Amino acid sequence: METTTTAPAPPLGFPENLMPIGGAWISSSNNANLTVANPATGEPIAEVPSATVHDGLAAVDAAATAKGEVSAYVADKAALAECLSSPLGWLAVDDVQMLGAEGEVMLFSLLNRAAQGDLCLLLSGSNAPAGLEVRADVRTRIGAGLVFHVQPLSDDDKVVALRGRANERGFDLSRDVAEYLLRHGRRDLPSLMVVLDALDRYSLEVKRPVTIPLAREVLQAARGEQ
């Protein structure tokens, strides 16, 4: 069961173990959290929700609604039935393999609407389309769309994510420096992002480019604080 609060976040932070979706601070759908650690020492410094695919679908629904679209997020047959007569522009359907025979008939109709361009449809399931235990015609139509496999990031993916974050912050992060951070600190992405932000701030303070020696100084300073 999700925990929801409408209390505003503190001005310099956010409620512990909650994330903002649709104007409210909620826990992850599985109530699990990720520990963000100091990458130099492994010391825990914060906990954040471990968002799931279900949370991602809910966030897409909230974003579409915020843009003025008629949108809905559903996870069962009864809620799906209400969408058939609704002028939806966006619809997120969770766990399609759990809808049952009647739900699959409804989903087939909505898939046809999406194929005609009348609806943006985002689905999640326990398997790739070819492996879903649903009607063959539903499986075929789902497989005709874009399919993404949500999985943990590889080291190469983390390097790309770090360099992309650096680009957003306005500085160049070489592949060598990104790989150095992976080798000498915590390897989970939240911890890597924490040290990247610290590296950016330190680079600006000392007016030096981001290099391996500078990264080493940041990690050594973090160890010295513990």
Secondary structure by P-SEA (a helix, b strand, c coil): cbbbbccccccccccccccccccbbbcccccbbbbbccccccccccccccccaaaaaaaaaaaaaaacccccccccaaaaaaaccccccbbbbcccccccaaaaaaaaaaaaaaaacccbbbbbcccccccccccaaaaaaaaacbbbbbbbbcaaaaaaaaaaaaaaacccccaaaaaaaaacccccaaaaaaaaaaaaaaaaaacccccaaaaaaaaaaaaaac
